[in-house]
């Protein structure tokens, strides 16, 4: 019996989500601590909730992809607001945050859809034939 390997598109979507999440974390830290800090850098704490799903993405837990695809809209909203209300370079960094949020959402959504599609294509019991013999 051979274990089913995930399709390459599932792996690509997984790594796109992981890389965009790490980029979003790094952007938040660099933005709030060095490039365009507001105050004393306390807004850098906003990246802490993004660190929580990183382990779930690396372990490829479906539940993490689902709730992260909803949580990312909070950061998208913050990016849109700051892109129109901040001055350079903060507004450019906010637009980059919006772009990373969209990439993360699309990657999570594709990962979920492709994994579900891949799971439906596999038989429930690999030893069982996919078609039943005629009576």
Residue frames as qw, qx, qy, qz and C-alpha x, y, z in Angstrom:
[[0.000, 0.891, 0.455, 0.000, 0.00, 0.00, 0.00],
 [0.442, 0.199, 0.019, 0.874, 1.40, 3.37, -1.02],
 [0.087, -0.652, -0.425, 0.621, 0.55, 6.59, 0.81],
 [0.366, 0.801, 0.388, 0.270, -1.10, 9.26, -1.28],
 [0.429, -0.171, -0.014, 0.887, 1.12, 12.22, -2.01],
 [0.183, 0.772, 0.325, -0.516, -0.42, 15.67, -2.19],
 [0.595, 0.679, 0.296, 0.310, -0.73, 17.19, -5.63],
 [0.528, 0.053, -0.016, 0.848, 1.96, 19.67, -6.57],
 [0.084, -0.613, -0.242, -0.747, -0.62, 22.46, -6.74],
 [0.648, -0.703, -0.284, -0.074, -1.52, 21.82, -3.08],
 [0.730, -0.289, -0.089, 0.613, 2.15, 22.07, -2.12],
 [0.302, 0.346, 0.159, 0.874, 2.56, 25.30, -4.12],
 [0.337, -0.722, -0.281, -0.535, -0.52, 26.83, -2.45],
 [0.747, -0.580, -0.249, 0.210, 0.78, 25.75, 0.96],
 [0.626, -0.147, -0.012, 0.766, 4.16, 27.38, 0.44],
 [0.085, 0.539, 0.248, 0.801, 2.59, 30.51, -1.05],
 [0.517, -0.760, -0.281, -0.277, 0.54, 30.84, 2.14],
 [0.766, -0.457, -0.138, 0.430, 3.54, 30.23, 4.41],
 [0.511, 0.116, 0.102, 0.846, 5.79, 32.66, 2.53],
 [0.075, -0.635, -0.259, -0.724, 3.15, 35.41, 2.36],
 [0.624, -0.731, -0.268, -0.063, 2.41, 35.01, 6.08],
 [0.714, -0.316, -0.051, 0.623, 6.11, 35.27, 6.96],
 [0.317, 0.339, 0.208, 0.861, 6.42, 38.29, 4.65],
 [0.309, -0.754, -0.319, -0.484, 3.41, 39.91, 6.36],
 [0.714, -0.626, -0.191, 0.248, 4.98, 39.34, 9.78],
 [0.622, -0.103, 0.080, 0.772, 8.33, 40.76, 8.66],
 [0.116, 0.561, 0.300, 0.762, 6.66, 43.73, 6.96],
 [0.463, -0.801, -0.304, -0.227, 4.74, 44.56, 10.13],
 [0.719, -0.523, -0.078, 0.450, 7.90, 44.46, 12.24],
 [0.512, 0.071, 0.198, 0.833, 10.10, 46.43, 9.86],
 [0.018, -0.678, -0.388, -0.624, 7.34, 48.95, 9.17],
 [0.484, -0.817, -0.234, -0.209, 6.50, 49.69, 12.79],
 [0.738, -0.544, 0.001, 0.398, 10.03, 49.51, 14.21],
 [0.519, -0.288, 0.293, 0.749, 12.27, 51.13, 11.55],
 [0.294, 0.327, 0.543, 0.715, 10.73, 52.36, 8.29],
 [0.206, -0.475, -0.200, -0.832, 7.72, 54.39, 9.42],
 [0.311, -0.279, -0.811, 0.410, 7.12, 53.92, 13.14],
 [0.320, -0.670, -0.233, -0.629, 4.12, 55.49, 14.79],
 [0.655, -0.711, 0.099, -0.236, 4.93, 56.31, 18.38],
 [0.300, -0.666, 0.681, -0.054, 7.46, 54.12, 20.16],
 [0.324, 0.291, -0.864, -0.251, 6.94, 51.03, 18.04],
 [0.434, -0.002, 0.755, -0.492, 4.13, 49.57, 20.09],
 [0.750, 0.381, -0.008, -0.541, 2.13, 48.90, 16.91],
 [0.329, 0.433, -0.828, -0.137, 4.67, 46.20, 16.12],
 [0.354, -0.052, 0.842, -0.404, 2.68, 44.04, 18.54],
 [0.711, 0.341, 0.053, -0.613, 0.04, 43.73, 15.82],
 [0.555, 0.412, -0.686, -0.227, 2.10, 40.93, 14.23],
 [0.255, -0.265, 0.856, -0.363, 1.83, 38.66, 17.29],
 [0.751, 0.217, 0.438, -0.444, -1.54, 37.18, 16.22],
 [0.698, 0.581, -0.332, -0.255, 0.04, 36.37, 12.84],
 [0.090, 0.515, -0.843, 0.128, 2.68, 34.21, 14.55],
 [0.633, -0.077, 0.630, -0.443, 0.04, 31.87, 15.98],
 [0.874, 0.360, 0.171, -0.277, -1.09, 30.27, 12.68],
 [0.297, 0.708, -0.620, -0.160, 2.45, 29.80, 11.37],
 [0.277, -0.278, 0.912, -0.121, 2.86, 26.42, 13.09],
 [0.663, 0.341, 0.576, -0.336, -0.50, 25.24, 11.78],
 [0.599, 0.717, -0.186, -0.304, 0.42, 26.21, 8.23],
 [0.125, 0.602, -0.787, -0.053, 3.73, 24.39, 8.48],
 [0.349, -0.050, 0.914, -0.203, 1.91, 21.30, 9.79],
 [0.236, -0.060, -0.678, -0.693, -0.66, 21.71, 6.99],
 [0.089, 0.367, 0.821, -0.428, -3.66, 21.79, 9.32],
 [0.045, 0.509, 0.639, 0.575, -6.82, 22.51, 7.35],
 [0.281, -0.813, -0.488, 0.147, -8.50, 24.29, 10.27],
 [0.386, -0.544, 0.040, 0.744, -5.65, 26.82, 10.43],
 [0.196, 0.112, 0.537, 0.813, -6.00, 27.65, 6.75],
 [0.117, -0.668, -0.671, -0.300, -9.72, 28.22, 7.22],
 [0.315, -0.852, -0.332, 0.254, -9.57, 30.62, 10.15],
 [0.415, -0.383, 0.211, 0.798, -6.48, 32.41, 8.81],
 [0.178, 0.347, 0.588, 0.708, -8.35, 33.16, 5.59],
 [0.220, -0.833, -0.473, -0.183, -10.87, 35.03, 7.75],
 [0.518, -0.699, -0.115, 0.479, -8.38, 36.67, 10.12],
 [0.507, 0.012, 0.301, 0.807, -6.31, 38.13, 7.27],
 [0.076, 0.734, 0.461, 0.493, -9.16, 40.54, 6.44],
 [0.416, -0.855, -0.184, 0.249, -8.41, 42.47, 9.65],
 [0.506, -0.417, 0.298, 0.694, -4.93, 43.22, 8.36],
 [0.313, 0.422, 0.574, 0.628, -6.31, 43.97, 4.89],
 [0.125, -0.892, -0.407, -0.152, -8.66, 46.54, 6.41],
 [0.472, -0.751, 0.039, 0.461, -5.85, 48.13, 8.40],
 [0.504, -0.090, 0.457, 0.727, -3.75, 48.33, 5.24],
 [0.178, 0.642, 0.548, 0.506, -6.52, 49.96, 3.22],
 [0.267, -0.924, -0.266, 0.062, -7.21, 52.55, 5.93],
 [0.499, -0.660, 0.197, 0.527, -3.55, 53.41, 6.40],
 [0.513, 0.188, 0.512, 0.663, -2.89, 53.50, 2.64],
 [0.090, 0.732, 0.428, 0.523, -5.40, 56.34, 2.28],
 [0.374, -0.909, -0.158, -0.092, -4.75, 58.14, 5.55],
 [0.700, -0.510, 0.161, 0.474, -0.99, 57.85, 6.05],
 [0.289, 0.896, -0.266, -0.207, 1.80, 59.76, 4.35],
 [0.827, 0.402, -0.358, 0.160, 4.80, 58.26, 2.54],
 [0.304, 0.247, -0.871, -0.297, 6.44, 55.85, 3.20],
 [0.369, 0.043, 0.782, -0.501, 3.66, 54.55, 5.47],
 [0.703, 0.401, 0.140, -0.571, 1.04, 54.55, 2.72],
 [0.562, 0.486, -0.626, -0.238, 3.32, 52.53, 0.39],
 [0.022, 0.217, -0.935, 0.280, 3.98, 50.02, 3.13],
 [0.542, 0.197, 0.546, -0.608, 0.23, 49.80, 3.73],
 [0.715, 0.461, -0.229, -0.473, -0.35, 49.03, 0.05],
 [0.357, 0.387, -0.850, 0.017, 2.27, 46.29, 0.31],
 [0.277, -0.033, 0.819, -0.501, 0.38, 44.94, 3.33],
 [0.694, 0.347, 0.185, -0.604, -2.83, 44.91, 1.29],
 [0.616, 0.482, -0.557, -0.279, -1.08, 43.02, -1.51],
 [0.139, 0.279, -0.921, 0.233, 0.37, 40.45, 0.90],
 [0.478, 0.099, 0.627, -0.607, -3.06, 39.98, 2.51],
 [0.747, 0.407, -0.098, -0.516, -4.63, 39.28, -0.87],
 [0.482, 0.432, -0.760, -0.060, -1.88, 36.78, -1.74],
 [0.104, -0.163, 0.880, -0.435, -2.32, 35.07, 1.64],
 [0.629, 0.215, 0.400, -0.632, -6.09, 34.87, 1.27],
 [0.734, 0.449, -0.328, -0.390, -5.89, 33.47, -2.27],
 [0.321, 0.393, -0.855, 0.107, -3.21, 30.95, -1.25],
 [0.302, -0.047, 0.795, -0.525, -5.27, 29.77, 1.74],
 [0.704, 0.326, 0.186, -0.603, -8.42, 29.52, -0.35],
 [0.664, 0.463, -0.530, -0.255, -6.71, 27.56, -3.11],
 [0.097, 0.320, -0.905, 0.262, -5.02, 25.29, -0.60],
 [0.498, 0.081, 0.646, -0.573, -8.36, 24.47, 1.04],
 [0.751, 0.424, -0.009, -0.507, -10.14, 23.88, -2.27],
 [0.539, 0.499, -0.667, -0.126, -7.35, 21.81, -3.77],
 [0.064, -0.242, 0.907, -0.338, -6.99, 19.64, -0.66],
 [0.617, 0.191, 0.518, -0.560, -10.71, 18.98, -0.54],
 [0.728, 0.506, -0.246, -0.392, -10.73, 18.18, -4.25],
 [0.338, 0.465, -0.816, 0.057, -7.72, 15.90, -3.81],
 [0.301, -0.123, 0.823, -0.465, -9.36, 14.18, -0.81],
 [0.738, 0.305, 0.263, -0.542, -12.56, 13.51, -2.77],
 [0.632, 0.534, -0.495, -0.265, -10.55, 11.93, -5.58],
 [0.118, 0.342, -0.910, 0.204, -9.03, 9.37, -3.22],
 [0.665, -0.313, -0.617, -0.282, -11.06, 6.31, -2.23],
 [0.580, -0.685, 0.169, -0.406, -12.06, 6.08, 1.42],
 [0.801, -0.373, 0.464, 0.067, -10.27, 2.75, 1.77],
 [0.200, 0.677, -0.583, -0.403, -7.28, 2.36, -0.57],
 [0.242, -0.144, 0.956, 0.082, -7.64, -1.43, -0.54],
 [0.494, 0.506, 0.634, -0.314, -11.23, -1.18, -1.74],
 [0.362, 0.260, 0.581, 0.681, -11.84, -0.94, -5.51],
 [0.109, 0.211, 0.056, -0.970, -13.27, 2.36, -6.71],
 [0.589, 0.038, -0.363, -0.721, -16.04, 0.63, -8.68],
 [0.636, -0.102, 0.662, -0.382, -18.35, -2.10, -7.48],
 [0.070, -0.046, 0.916, 0.392, -18.75, -5.29, -9.46],
 [0.536, -0.070, -0.317, -0.779, -22.03, -5.67, -11.30],
 [0.593, -0.137, 0.642, -0.467, -24.58, -7.85, -9.46]]
